[in-house]
């Protein structure tokens, strides 16, 4: 499994980060893991990692980036 952060261009301008967990053996499917109020915490990253262990490409985007990036 590969763990990383990536930057994504927003449609109306700006950029936001997302945690990406890429499986070693992909099953051809992906999931978006939504953050809790405290941001993309270690718990949220752990959920994404568990999905990746099951073969899913998992993205956890920073949803509050317009207010404050990396809350």
PDB file of N, CA, C, O and CB in Angstrom:
ATOM      1  N   UNK A   1       0.841  -1.170   0.000  1.00  0.00           N
ATOM      2  CA  UNK A   1       0.000   0.000   0.000  1.00  0.00           C
ATOM      3  C   UNK A   1       0.890   1.237   0.000  1.00  0.00           C
ATOM      4  O   UNK A   1       1.915   1.283   0.680  1.00  0.00           O
ATOM      5  CB  UNK A   1      -0.959  -0.005   1.213  1.00  0.00           C
ATOM      6  N   UNK A   2       0.482   2.233  -0.771  1.00  0.00           N
ATOM      7  CA  UNK A   2       1.206   3.501  -0.842  1.00  0.00           C
ATOM      8  C   UNK A   2       0.332   4.590  -0.230  1.00  0.00           C
ATOM      9  O   UNK A   2      -0.849   4.706  -0.557  1.00  0.00           O
ATOM     10  CB  UNK A   2       1.592   3.854  -2.320  1.00  0.00           C
ATOM     11  N   UNK A   3       0.922   5.389   0.664  1.00  0.00           N
ATOM     12  CA  UNK A   3       0.214   6.486   1.320  1.00  0.00           C
ATOM     13  C   UNK A   3       0.852   7.792   0.892  1.00  0.00           C
ATOM     14  O   UNK A   3       2.077   7.915   0.881  1.00  0.00           O
ATOM     15  CB  UNK A   3       0.239   6.334   2.870  1.00  0.00           C
ATOM     16  N   UNK A   4       0.016   8.785   0.534  1.00  0.00           N
ATOM     17  CA  UNK A   4       0.561  10.074   0.109  1.00  0.00           C
ATOM     18  C   UNK A   4      -0.507  11.158   0.230  1.00  0.00           C
ATOM     19  O   UNK A   4      -1.676  10.875   0.489  1.00  0.00           O
ATOM     20  CB  UNK A   4       1.087   9.995  -1.345  1.00  0.00           C
ATOM     21  N   UNK A   5      -0.079  12.401   0.037  1.00  0.00           N
ATOM     22  CA  UNK A   5      -0.988  13.532  -0.088  1.00  0.00           C
ATOM     23  C   UNK A   5      -0.854  14.059  -1.508  1.00  0.00           C
ATOM     24  O   UNK A   5       0.221  13.998  -2.104  1.00  0.00           O
ATOM     25  CB  UNK A   5      -0.678  14.651   0.976  1.00  0.00           C
ATOM     26  N   UNK A   6      -1.952  14.575  -2.044  1.00  0.00           N
ATOM     27  CA  UNK A   6      -1.939  15.162  -3.379  1.00  0.00           C
ATOM     28  C   UNK A   6      -2.708  16.475  -3.336  1.00  0.00           C
ATOM     29  O   UNK A   6      -3.557  16.667  -2.466  1.00  0.00           O
ATOM     30  CB  UNK A   6      -2.552  14.189  -4.433  1.00  0.00           C
ATOM     31  N   UNK A   7      -2.424  17.370  -4.256  1.00  0.00           N
ATOM     32  CA  UNK A   7      -3.166  18.623  -4.391  1.00  0.00           C
ATOM     33  C   UNK A   7      -4.110  18.506  -5.571  1.00  0.00           C
ATOM     34  O   UNK A   7      -3.759  17.960  -6.617  1.00  0.00           O
ATOM     35  CB  UNK A   7      -2.206  19.834  -4.569  1.00  0.00           C
ATOM     36  N   UNK A   8      -5.315  19.028  -5.387  1.00  0.00           N
ATOM     37  CA  UNK A   8      -6.354  18.953  -6.413  1.00  0.00           C
ATOM     38  C   UNK A   8      -6.806  20.367  -6.747  1.00  0.00           C
ATOM     39  O   UNK A   8      -7.040  21.172  -5.845  1.00  0.00           O
ATOM     40  CB  UNK A   8      -7.561  18.078  -5.941  1.00  0.00           C
ATOM     41  N   UNK A   9      -6.930  20.678  -8.037  1.00  0.00           N
ATOM     42  CA  UNK A   9      -7.426  21.982  -8.472  1.00  0.00           C
ATOM     43  C   UNK A   9      -8.939  22.035  -8.294  1.00  0.00           C
ATOM     44  O   UNK A   9      -9.654  21.140  -8.744  1.00  0.00           O
ATOM     45  CB  UNK A   9      -7.039  22.259  -9.948  1.00  0.00           C
ATOM     46  N   UNK A  10      -9.423  23.082  -7.639  1.00  0.00           N
ATOM     47  CA  UNK A  10     -10.862  23.287  -7.483  1.00  0.00           C
ATOM     48  C   UNK A  10     -11.415  23.940  -8.748  1.00  0.00           C
ATOM     49  O   UNK A  10     -10.712  24.702  -9.411  1.00  0.00           O
ATOM     50  CB  UNK A  10     -11.169  24.161  -6.229  1.00  0.00           C
ATOM     51  N   UNK A  11     -12.655  23.650  -9.081  1.00  0.00           N
ATOM     52  CA  UNK A  11     -13.265  24.159 -10.310  1.00  0.00           C
ATOM     53  C   UNK A  11     -13.311  25.679 -10.340  1.00  0.00           C
ATOM     54  O   UNK A  11     -13.112  26.278 -11.397  1.00  0.00           O
ATOM     55  CB  UNK A  11     -14.665  23.605 -10.466  1.00  0.00           C
ATOM     56  N   UNK A  12     -13.571  26.317  -9.194  1.00  0.00           N
ATOM     57  CA  UNK A  12     -13.695  27.779  -9.162  1.00  0.00           C
ATOM     58  C   UNK A  12     -12.413  28.480  -8.735  1.00  0.00           C
ATOM     59  O   UNK A  12     -12.425  29.656  -8.371  1.00  0.00           O
ATOM     60  CB  UNK A  12     -14.809  28.177  -8.231  1.00  0.00           C
ATOM     61  N   UNK A  13     -11.330  27.757  -8.785  1.00  0.00           N
ATOM     62  CA  UNK A  13     -10.031  28.325  -8.419  1.00  0.00           C
ATOM     63  C   UNK A  13      -9.581  27.837  -7.055  1.00  0.00           C
ATOM     64  O   UNK A  13     -10.398  27.437  -6.225  1.00  0.00           O
ATOM     65  CB  UNK A  13     -10.090  29.848  -8.430  1.00  0.00           C
ATOM     66  N   UNK A  14      -8.327  27.871  -6.840  1.00  0.00           N
ATOM     67  CA  UNK A  14      -7.779  27.376  -5.582  1.00  0.00           C
ATOM     68  C   UNK A  14      -7.365  25.921  -5.691  1.00  0.00           C
ATOM     69  O   UNK A  14      -7.619  25.250  -6.691  1.00  0.00           O
ATOM     70  CB  UNK A  14      -8.789  27.543  -4.463  1.00  0.00           C
ATOM     71  N   UNK A  15      -6.730  25.462  -4.647  1.00  0.00           N
ATOM     72  CA  UNK A  15      -6.273  24.067  -4.584  1.00  0.00           C
ATOM     73  C   UNK A  15      -6.510  23.548  -3.183  1.00  0.00           C
ATOM     74  O   UNK A  15      -6.437  24.295  -2.207  1.00  0.00           O
ATOM     75  CB  UNK A  15      -4.766  23.937  -4.974  1.00  0.00           C
ATOM     76  N   UNK A  16      -6.797  22.259  -3.094  1.00  0.00           N
ATOM     77  CA  UNK A  16      -6.936  21.643  -1.785  1.00  0.00           C
ATOM     78  C   UNK A  16      -6.204  20.311  -1.773  1.00  0.00           C
ATOM     79  O   UNK A  16      -5.956  19.712  -2.820  1.00  0.00           O
ATOM     80  CB  UNK A  16      -8.424  21.455  -1.418  1.00  0.00           C
ATOM     81  N   UNK A  17      -5.866  19.861  -0.584  1.00  0.00           N
ATOM     82  CA  UNK A  17      -5.135  18.613  -0.432  1.00  0.00           C
ATOM     83  C   UNK A  17      -6.079  17.454  -0.160  1.00  0.00           C
ATOM     84  O   UNK A  17      -7.199  17.638   0.317  1.00  0.00           O
ATOM     85  CB  UNK A  17      -4.114  18.729   0.687  1.00  0.00           C
ATOM     86  N   UNK A  18      -5.609  16.279  -0.469  1.00  0.00           N
ATOM     87  CA  UNK A  18      -6.331  15.053  -0.148  1.00  0.00           C
ATOM     88  C   UNK A  18      -5.310  13.983   0.212  1.00  0.00           C
ATOM     89  O   UNK A  18      -4.243  13.892  -0.395  1.00  0.00           O
ATOM     90  CB  UNK A  18      -7.236  14.592  -1.340  1.00  0.00           C
ATOM     91  N   UNK A  19      -5.654  13.182   1.203  1.00  0.00           N
ATOM     92  CA  UNK A  19      -4.851  12.019   1.557  1.00  0.00           C
ATOM     93  C   UNK A  19      -5.259  10.898   0.616  1.00  0.00           C
ATOM     94  O   UNK A  19      -6.449  10.677   0.392  1.00  0.00           O
ATOM     95  CB  UNK A  19      -5.043  11.609   3.067  1.00  0.00           C
ATOM     96  N   UNK A  20      -4.291  10.197   0.069  1.00  0.00           N
ATOM     97  CA  UNK A  20      -4.564   9.119  -0.889  1.00  0.00           C
ATOM     98  C   UNK A  20      -3.885   7.848  -0.402  1.00  0.00           C
ATOM     99  O   UNK A  20      -2.687   7.836  -0.115  1.00  0.00           O
ATOM    100  CB  UNK A  20      -4.071   9.495  -2.326  1.00  0.00           C
ATOM    101  N   UNK A  21      -4.664   6.790  -0.314  1.00  0.00           N
ATOM    102  CA  UNK A  21      -4.120   5.486   0.044  1.00  0.00           C
ATOM    103  C   UNK A  21      -4.357   4.549  -1.142  1.00  0.00           C
ATOM    104  O   UNK A  21      -5.494   4.233  -1.490  1.00  0.00           O
ATOM    105  CB  UNK A  21      -4.780   4.925   1.365  1.00  0.00           C
ATOM    106  N   UNK A  22      -3.266   4.121  -1.744  1.00  0.00           N
ATOM    107  CA  UNK A  22      -3.320   3.303  -2.955  1.00  0.00           C
ATOM    108  C   UNK A  22      -3.032   1.851  -2.606  1.00  0.00           C
ATOM    109  O   UNK A  22      -2.008   1.561  -1.987  1.00  0.00           O
ATOM    110  CB  UNK A  22      -2.316   3.815  -4.015  1.00  0.00           C
ATOM    111  N   UNK A  23      -3.915   0.929  -2.991  1.00  0.00           N
ATOM    112  CA  UNK A  23      -3.720  -0.474  -2.632  1.00  0.00           C
ATOM    113  C   UNK A  23      -2.573  -1.135  -3.406  1.00  0.00           C
ATOM    114  O   UNK A  23      -2.224  -0.720  -4.512  1.00  0.00           O
ATOM    115  CB  UNK A  23      -5.001  -1.241  -2.872  1.00  0.00           C
ATOM    116  N   UNK A  24      -2.009  -2.156  -2.804  1.00  0.00           N
ATOM    117  CA  UNK A  24      -0.978  -2.943  -3.491  1.00  0.00           C
ATOM    118  C   UNK A  24      -1.599  -3.751  -4.622  1.00  0.00           C
ATOM    119  O   UNK A  24      -1.019  -3.882  -5.700  1.00  0.00           O
ATOM    120  CB  UNK A  24      -0.251  -3.881  -2.499  1.00  0.00           C
ATOM    121  N   UNK A  25      -2.781  -4.288  -4.362  1.00  0.00           N
ATOM    122  CA  UNK A  25      -3.519  -5.044  -5.380  1.00  0.00           C
ATOM    123  C   UNK A  25      -4.899  -4.415  -5.513  1.00  0.00           C
ATOM    124  O   UNK A  25      -5.781  -4.642  -4.685  1.00  0.00           O
ATOM    125  CB  UNK A  25      -3.624  -6.575  -5.008  1.00  0.00           C
ATOM    126  N   UNK A  26      -5.072  -3.625  -6.559  1.00  0.00           N
ATOM    127  CA  UNK A  26      -6.322  -2.888  -6.747  1.00  0.00           C
ATOM    128  C   UNK A  26      -7.452  -3.801  -7.192  1.00  0.00           C
ATOM    129  O   UNK A  26      -7.242  -4.769  -7.922  1.00  0.00           O
ATOM    130  CB  UNK A  26      -6.129  -1.776  -7.765  1.00  0.00           C
ATOM    131  N   UNK A  27      -8.679  -3.468  -6.728  1.00  0.00           N
ATOM    132  CA  UNK A  27      -9.864  -4.213  -7.157  1.00  0.00           C
ATOM    133  C   UNK A  27     -10.647  -3.451  -8.227  1.00  0.00           C
ATOM    134  O   UNK A  27     -11.722  -3.889  -8.639  1.00  0.00           O
ATOM    135  CB  UNK A  27     -10.769  -4.506  -5.956  1.00  0.00           C
ATOM    136  N   UNK A  28     -10.107  -2.302  -8.684  1.00  0.00           N
ATOM    137  CA  UNK A  28     -10.748  -1.538  -9.744  1.00  0.00           C
ATOM    138  C   UNK A  28     -11.794  -0.555  -9.241  1.00  0.00           C
ATOM    139  O   UNK A  28     -12.503   0.050 -10.045  1.00  0.00           O
ATOM    140  CB  UNK A  28     -11.379  -2.471 -10.716  1.00  0.00           C
ATOM    141  N   UNK A  29     -11.905  -0.380  -7.920  1.00  0.00           N
ATOM    142  CA  UNK A  29     -12.902   0.514  -7.367  1.00  0.00           C
ATOM    143  C   UNK A  29     -12.238   1.544  -6.453  1.00  0.00           C
ATOM    144  O   UNK A  29     -11.109   1.357  -5.999  1.00  0.00           O
ATOM    145  CB  UNK A  29     -13.973  -0.281  -6.601  1.00  0.00           C
ATOM    146  N   UNK A  30     -12.959   2.629  -6.195  1.00  0.00           N
ATOM    147  CA  UNK A  30     -12.426   3.696  -5.348  1.00  0.00           C
ATOM    148  C   UNK A  30     -13.499   4.165  -4.377  1.00  0.00           C
ATOM    149  O   UNK A  30     -14.694   3.998  -4.623  1.00  0.00           O
ATOM    150  CB  UNK A  30     -11.914   4.881  -6.204  1.00  0.00           C
ATOM    151  N   UNK A  31     -13.061   4.753  -3.274  1.00  0.00           N
ATOM    152  CA  UNK A  31     -13.970   5.331  -2.294  1.00  0.00           C
ATOM    153  C   UNK A  31     -13.449   6.712  -1.901  1.00  0.00           C
ATOM    154  O   UNK A  31     -12.252   6.987  -1.974  1.00  0.00           O
ATOM    155  CB  UNK A  31     -14.111   4.407  -1.042  1.00  0.00           C
ATOM    156  N   UNK A  32     -14.375   7.571  -1.484  1.00  0.00           N
ATOM    157  CA  UNK A  32     -14.023   8.860  -0.908  1.00  0.00           C
ATOM    158  C   UNK A  32     -14.376   8.786   0.562  1.00  0.00           C
ATOM    159  O   UNK A  32     -15.527   8.535   0.919  1.00  0.00           O
ATOM    160  CB  UNK A  32     -14.763  10.053  -1.625  1.00  0.00           C
ATOM    161  N   UNK A  33     -13.395   9.001   1.410  1.00  0.00           N
ATOM    162  CA  UNK A  33     -13.591   8.960   2.853  1.00  0.00           C
ATOM    163  C   UNK A  33     -13.764  10.401   3.321  1.00  0.00           C
ATOM    164  O   UNK A  33     -12.857  11.221   3.172  1.00  0.00           O
ATOM    165  CB  UNK A  33     -12.385   8.250   3.588  1.00  0.00           C
ATOM    166  N   UNK A  34     -14.931  10.707   3.888  1.00  0.00           N
ATOM    167  CA  UNK A  34     -15.205  12.064   4.338  1.00  0.00           C
ATOM    168  C   UNK A  34     -14.635  12.284   5.729  1.00  0.00           C
ATOM    169  O   UNK A  34     -14.721  11.422   6.604  1.00  0.00           O
ATOM    170  CB  UNK A  34     -16.711  12.344   4.328  1.00  0.00           C
ATOM    171  N   UNK A  35     -14.059  13.443   5.906  1.00  0.00           N
ATOM    172  CA  UNK A  35     -13.425  13.786   7.171  1.00  0.00           C
ATOM    173  C   UNK A  35     -14.462  14.109   8.232  1.00  0.00           C
ATOM    174  O   UNK A  35     -15.622  14.391   7.931  1.00  0.00           O
ATOM    175  CB  UNK A  35     -12.477  14.963   6.989  1.00  0.00           C
ATOM    176  N   UNK A  36     -14.018  14.062   9.475  1.00  0.00           N
ATOM    177  CA  UNK A  36     -14.839  14.532  10.571  1.00  0.00           C
ATOM    178  C   UNK A  36     -14.591  16.026  10.750  1.00  0.00           C
ATOM    179  O   UNK A  36     -13.848  16.620   9.969  1.00  0.00           O
ATOM    180  CB  UNK A  36     -14.534  13.746  11.882  1.00  0.00           C
ATOM    181  N   UNK A  37     -15.188  16.634  11.745  1.00  0.00           N
ATOM    182  CA  UNK A  37     -15.060  18.079  11.947  1.00  0.00           C
ATOM    183  C   UNK A  37     -13.619  18.508  12.214  1.00  0.00           C
ATOM    184  O   UNK A  37     -13.272  19.664  11.975  1.00  0.00           O
ATOM    185  CB  UNK A  37     -15.940  18.518  13.100  1.00  0.00           C
ATOM    186  N   UNK A  38     -12.785  17.611  12.698  1.00  0.00           N
ATOM    187  CA  UNK A  38     -11.416  17.957  13.051  1.00  0.00           C
ATOM    188  C   UNK A  38     -10.433  17.805  11.893  1.00  0.00           C
ATOM    189  O   UNK A  38      -9.227  17.950  12.093  1.00  0.00           O
ATOM    190  CB  UNK A  38     -10.967  17.109  14.198  1.00  0.00           C
ATOM    191  N   UNK A  39     -10.916  17.519  10.699  1.00  0.00           N
ATOM    192  CA  UNK A  39     -10.046  17.441   9.533  1.00  0.00           C
ATOM    193  C   UNK A  39      -9.679  16.015   9.164  1.00  0.00           C
ATOM    194  O   UNK A  39     -10.291  15.053   9.625  1.00  0.00           O
ATOM    195  CB  UNK A  39      -8.797  18.230   9.777  1.00  0.00           C
ATOM    196  N   UNK A  40      -8.667  15.908   8.324  1.00  0.00           N
ATOM    197  CA  UNK A  40      -8.180  14.602   7.873  1.00  0.00           C
ATOM    198  C   UNK A  40      -7.186  14.119   8.936  1.00  0.00           C
ATOM    199  O   UNK A  40      -5.970  14.221   8.775  1.00  0.00           O
ATOM    200  CB  UNK A  40      -7.506  14.685   6.424  1.00  0.00           C
ATOM    201  N   UNK A  41      -7.740  13.602  10.004  1.00  0.00           N
ATOM    202  CA  UNK A  41      -6.961  13.169  11.165  1.00  0.00           C
ATOM    203  C   UNK A  41      -6.325  11.808  10.919  1.00  0.00           C
ATOM    204  O   UNK A  41      -6.555  11.180   9.885  1.00  0.00           O
ATOM    205  CB  UNK A  41      -7.847  13.116  12.416  1.00  0.00           C
ATOM    206  N   UNK A  42      -5.531  11.364  11.869  1.00  0.00           N
ATOM    207  CA  UNK A  42      -4.935  10.026  11.756  1.00  0.00           C
ATOM    208  C   UNK A  42      -6.019   8.951  11.728  1.00  0.00           C
ATOM    209  O   UNK A  42      -5.841   7.914  11.090  1.00  0.00           O
ATOM    210  CB  UNK A  42      -3.961   9.766  12.925  1.00  0.00           C
ATOM    211  N   UNK A  43      -7.136   9.184  12.409  1.00  0.00           N
ATOM    212  CA  UNK A  43      -8.235   8.212  12.376  1.00  0.00           C
ATOM    213  C   UNK A  43      -8.846   8.125  10.980  1.00  0.00           C
ATOM    214  O   UNK A  43      -9.136   7.030  10.498  1.00  0.00           O
ATOM    215  CB  UNK A  43      -9.318   8.589  13.402  1.00  0.00           C
ATOM    216  N   UNK A  44      -9.042   9.261  10.334  1.00  0.00           N
ATOM    217  CA  UNK A  44      -9.595   9.283   8.970  1.00  0.00           C
ATOM    218  C   UNK A  44      -8.609   8.634   8.001  1.00  0.00           C
ATOM    219  O   UNK A  44      -9.008   7.864   7.127  1.00  0.00           O
ATOM    220  CB  UNK A  44      -9.913  10.743   8.523  1.00  0.00           C
ATOM    221  N   UNK A  45      -7.323   8.944   8.156  1.00  0.00           N
ATOM    222  CA  UNK A  45      -6.310   8.312   7.301  1.00  0.00           C
ATOM    223  C   UNK A  45      -6.284   6.799   7.534  1.00  0.00           C
ATOM    224  O   UNK A  45      -6.082   6.031   6.593  1.00  0.00           O
ATOM    225  CB  UNK A  45      -4.908   8.922   7.574  1.00  0.00           C
ATOM    226  N   UNK A  46      -6.485   6.372   8.772  1.00  0.00           N
ATOM    227  CA  UNK A  46      -6.530   4.937   9.074  1.00  0.00           C
ATOM    228  C   UNK A  46      -7.692   4.240   8.388  1.00  0.00           C
ATOM    229  O   UNK A  46      -7.552   3.110   7.922  1.00  0.00           O
ATOM    230  CB  UNK A  46      -6.624   4.721  10.570  1.00  0.00           C
ATOM    231  N   UNK A  47      -8.835   4.905   8.322  1.00  0.00           N
ATOM    232  CA  UNK A  47      -9.992   4.339   7.607  1.00  0.00           C
ATOM    233  C   UNK A  47      -9.664   4.194   6.128  1.00  0.00           C
ATOM    234  O   UNK A  47      -9.962   3.165   5.522  1.00  0.00           O
ATOM    235  CB  UNK A  47     -11.253   5.230   7.795  1.00  0.00           C
ATOM    236  N   UNK A  48      -9.052   5.221   5.546  1.00  0.00           N
ATOM    237  CA  UNK A  48      -8.653   5.144   4.136  1.00  0.00           C
ATOM    238  C   UNK A  48      -7.665   3.998   3.924  1.00  0.00           C
ATOM    239  O   UNK A  48      -7.751   3.276   2.931  1.00  0.00           O
ATOM    240  CB  UNK A  48      -8.030   6.482   3.672  1.00  0.00           C
ATOM    241  N   UNK A  49      -6.738   3.835   4.847  1.00  0.00           N
ATOM    242  CA  UNK A  49      -5.759   2.751   4.736  1.00  0.00           C
ATOM    243  C   UNK A  49      -6.422   1.381   4.797  1.00  0.00           C
ATOM    244  O   UNK A  49      -6.015   0.459   4.090  1.00  0.00           O
ATOM    245  CB  UNK A  49      -4.718   2.867   5.840  1.00  0.00           C
ATOM    246  N   UNK A  50      -7.439   1.245   5.636  1.00  0.00           N
ATOM    247  CA  UNK A  50      -8.144  -0.050   5.730  1.00  0.00           C
ATOM    248  C   UNK A  50      -8.870  -0.366   4.419  1.00  0.00           C
ATOM    249  O   UNK A  50      -8.892  -1.517   3.982  1.00  0.00           O
ATOM    250  CB  UNK A  50      -9.159  -0.037   6.910  1.00  0.00           C
ATOM    251  N   UNK A  51      -9.467   0.660   3.789  1.00  0.00           N
ATOM    252  CA  UNK A  51     -10.081   0.447   2.480  1.00  0.00           C
ATOM    253  C   UNK A  51      -9.029   0.002   1.465  1.00  0.00           C
ATOM    254  O   UNK A  51      -9.276  -0.897   0.661  1.00  0.00           O
ATOM    255  CB  UNK A  51     -10.784   1.732   1.994  1.00  0.00           C
ATOM    256  N   UNK A  52      -7.854   0.634   1.507  1.00  0.00           N
ATOM    257  CA  UNK A  52      -6.781   0.269   0.576  1.00  0.00           C
ATOM    258  C   UNK A  52      -6.314  -1.160   0.807  1.00  0.00           C
ATOM    259  O   UNK A  52      -5.967  -1.854  -0.148  1.00  0.00           O
ATOM    260  CB  UNK A  52      -5.599   1.233   0.716  1.00  0.00           C
ATOM    261  N   UNK A  53      -6.300  -1.609   2.045  1.00  0.00           N
ATOM    262  CA  UNK A  53      -5.928  -2.996   2.331  1.00  0.00           C
ATOM    263  C   UNK A  53      -6.901  -3.969   1.685  1.00  0.00           C
ATOM    264  O   UNK A  53      -6.538  -5.099   1.360  1.00  0.00           O
ATOM    265  CB  UNK A  53      -5.874  -3.236   3.840  1.00  0.00           C
ATOM    266  N   UNK A  54      -8.156  -3.519   1.497  1.00  0.00           N
ATOM    267  CA  UNK A  54      -9.167  -4.351   0.836  1.00  0.00           C
ATOM    268  C   UNK A  54      -9.207  -4.139  -0.677  1.00  0.00           C
ATOM    269  O   UNK A  54     -10.086  -4.672  -1.354  1.00  0.00           O
ATOM    270  CB  UNK A  54     -10.534  -4.063   1.422  1.00  0.00           C
ATOM    271  N   UNK A  55      -8.257  -3.361  -1.211  1.00  0.00           N
ATOM    272  CA  UNK A  55      -8.141  -3.206  -2.661  1.00  0.00           C
ATOM    273  C   UNK A  55      -8.720  -1.938  -3.244  1.00  0.00           C
ATOM    274  O   UNK A  55      -8.646  -1.738  -4.456  1.00  0.00           O
ATOM    275  CB  UNK A  55      -8.780  -4.331  -3.306  1.00  0.00           C
ATOM    276  N   UNK A  56      -9.298  -1.070  -2.419  1.00  0.00           N
ATOM    277  CA  UNK A  56      -9.899   0.167  -2.906  1.00  0.00           C
ATOM    278  C   UNK A  56      -8.870   1.296  -2.943  1.00  0.00           C
ATOM    279  O   UNK A  56      -8.039   1.416  -2.043  1.00  0.00           O
ATOM    280  CB  UNK A  56     -11.091   0.564  -2.024  1.00  0.00           C
ATOM    281  N   UNK A  57      -8.928   2.113  -3.977  1.00  0.00           N
ATOM    282  CA  UNK A  57      -8.199   3.363  -3.996  1.00  0.00           C
ATOM    283  C   UNK A  57      -9.004   4.322  -3.123  1.00  0.00           C
ATOM    284  O   UNK A  57     -10.179   4.559  -3.403  1.00  0.00           O
ATOM    285  CB  UNK A  57      -7.996   3.916  -5.473  1.00  0.00           C
ATOM    286  N   UNK A  58      -8.399   4.883  -2.068  1.00  0.00           N
ATOM    287  CA  UNK A  58      -9.144   5.697  -1.106  1.00  0.00           C
ATOM    288  C   UNK A  58      -8.621   7.131  -1.075  1.00  0.00           C
ATOM    289  O   UNK A  58      -7.423   7.361  -0.911  1.00  0.00           O
ATOM    290  CB  UNK A  58      -9.062   5.078   0.294  1.00  0.00           C
ATOM    291  N   UNK A  59      -9.535   8.092  -1.235  1.00  0.00           N
ATOM    292  CA  UNK A  59      -9.226   9.517  -1.155  1.00  0.00           C
ATOM    293  C   UNK A  59      -9.925  10.086   0.075  1.00  0.00           C
ATOM    294  O   UNK A  59     -11.090   9.780   0.330  1.00  0.00           O
ATOM    295  CB  UNK A  59      -9.667  10.274  -2.457  1.00  0.00           C
ATOM    296  N   UNK A  60      -9.213  10.914   0.836  1.00  0.00           N
ATOM    297  CA  UNK A  60      -9.802  11.647   1.960  1.00  0.00           C
ATOM    298  C   UNK A  60      -9.484  13.131   1.754  1.00  0.00           C
ATOM    299  O   UNK A  60      -8.430  13.598   2.185  1.00  0.00           O
ATOM    300  CB  UNK A  60      -9.249  11.124   3.356  1.00  0.00           C
ATOM    301  N   UNK A  61     -10.389  13.882   1.097  1.00  0.00           N
ATOM    302  CA  UNK A  61     -10.112  15.288   0.787  1.00  0.00           C
ATOM    303  C   UNK A  61     -10.298  16.192   1.999  1.00  0.00           C
ATOM    304  O   UNK A  61     -11.087  15.900   2.897  1.00  0.00           O
ATOM    305  CB  UNK A  61     -11.010  15.761  -0.341  1.00  0.00           C
ATOM    306  N   UNK A  62      -9.556  17.291   2.004  1.00  0.00           N
ATOM    307  CA  UNK A  62      -9.689  18.331   3.016  1.00  0.00           C
ATOM    308  C   UNK A  62     -10.906  19.173   2.640  1.00  0.00           C
ATOM    309  O   UNK A  62     -10.809  20.044   1.775  1.00  0.00           O
ATOM    310  CB  UNK A  62      -8.381  19.212   3.122  1.00  0.00           C
ATOM    311  N   UNK A  63     -12.040  18.928   3.274  1.00  0.00           N
ATOM    312  CA  UNK A  63     -13.291  19.580   2.884  1.00  0.00           C
ATOM    313  C   UNK A  63     -13.398  21.028   3.342  1.00  0.00           C
ATOM    314  O   UNK A  63     -14.161  21.800   2.761  1.00  0.00           O
ATOM    315  CB  UNK A  63     -14.447  18.809   3.431  1.00  0.00           C
ATOM    316  N   UNK A  64     -12.649  21.411   4.372  1.00  0.00           N
ATOM    317  CA  UNK A  64     -12.756  22.758   4.926  1.00  0.00           C
ATOM    318  C   UNK A  64     -11.628  23.677   4.464  1.00  0.00           C
ATOM    319  O   UNK A  64     -11.336  24.667   5.135  1.00  0.00           O
ATOM    320  CB  UNK A  64     -12.768  22.691   6.434  1.00  0.00           C
ATOM    321  N   UNK A  65     -11.001  23.378   3.359  1.00  0.00           N
ATOM    322  CA  UNK A  65      -9.832  24.122   2.907  1.00  0.00           C
ATOM    323  C   UNK A  65     -10.133  25.589   2.654  1.00  0.00           C
ATOM    324  O   UNK A  65      -9.233  26.419   2.775  1.00  0.00           O
ATOM    325  CB  UNK A  65      -9.283  23.500   1.657  1.00  0.00           C
ATOM    326  N   UNK A  66     -11.361  25.935   2.309  1.00  0.00           N
ATOM    327  CA  UNK A  66     -11.683  27.348   2.048  1.00  0.00           C
ATOM    328  C   UNK A  66     -11.643  28.170   3.339  1.00  0.00           C
ATOM    329  O   UNK A  66     -11.285  29.348   3.318  1.00  0.00           O
ATOM    330  CB  UNK A  66     -13.077  27.470   1.388  1.00  0.00           C
ATOM    331  N   UNK A  67     -12.004  27.558   4.441  1.00  0.00           N
ATOM    332  CA  UNK A  67     -11.981  28.240   5.740  1.00  0.00           C
ATOM    333  C   UNK A  67     -10.568  28.274   6.308  1.00  0.00           C
ATOM    334  O   UNK A  67     -10.041  29.330   6.659  1.00  0.00           O
ATOM    335  CB  UNK A  67     -12.932  27.547   6.733  1.00  0.00           C
ATOM    336  N   UNK A  68      -9.968  27.085   6.386  1.00  0.00           N
ATOM    337  CA  UNK A  68      -8.590  26.953   6.894  1.00  0.00           C
ATOM    338  C   UNK A  68      -8.058  25.598   6.446  1.00  0.00           C
ATOM    339  O   UNK A  68      -8.579  24.553   6.838  1.00  0.00           O
ATOM    340  CB  UNK A  68      -8.530  27.094   8.472  1.00  0.00           C
ATOM    341  N   UNK A  69      -7.039  25.626   5.637  1.00  0.00           N
ATOM    342  CA  UNK A  69      -6.457  24.368   5.136  1.00  0.00           C
ATOM    343  C   UNK A  69      -5.803  23.594   6.268  1.00  0.00           C
ATOM    344  O   UNK A  69      -5.173  24.171   7.154  1.00  0.00           O
ATOM    345  CB  UNK A  69      -5.423  24.648   4.023  1.00  0.00           C
ATOM    346  N   UNK A  70      -5.963  22.278   6.224  1.00  0.00           N
ATOM    347  CA  UNK A  70      -5.307  21.404   7.182  1.00  0.00           C
ATOM    348  C   UNK A  70      -5.805  21.525   8.609  1.00  0.00           C
ATOM    349  O   UNK A  70      -5.034  21.349   9.552  1.00  0.00           O
ATOM    350  CB  UNK A  70      -3.872  21.665   7.162  1.00  0.00           C
ATOM    351  N   UNK A  71      -7.080  21.823   8.776  1.00  0.00           N
ATOM    352  CA  UNK A  71      -7.650  21.935  10.135  1.00  0.00           C
ATOM    353  C   UNK A  71      -7.359  20.669  10.915  1.00  0.00           C
ATOM    354  O   UNK A  71      -7.749  20.557  12.077  1.00  0.00           O
ATOM    355  CB  UNK A  71      -9.183  22.193  10.084  1.00  0.00           C
TER     356      UNK A  71
END
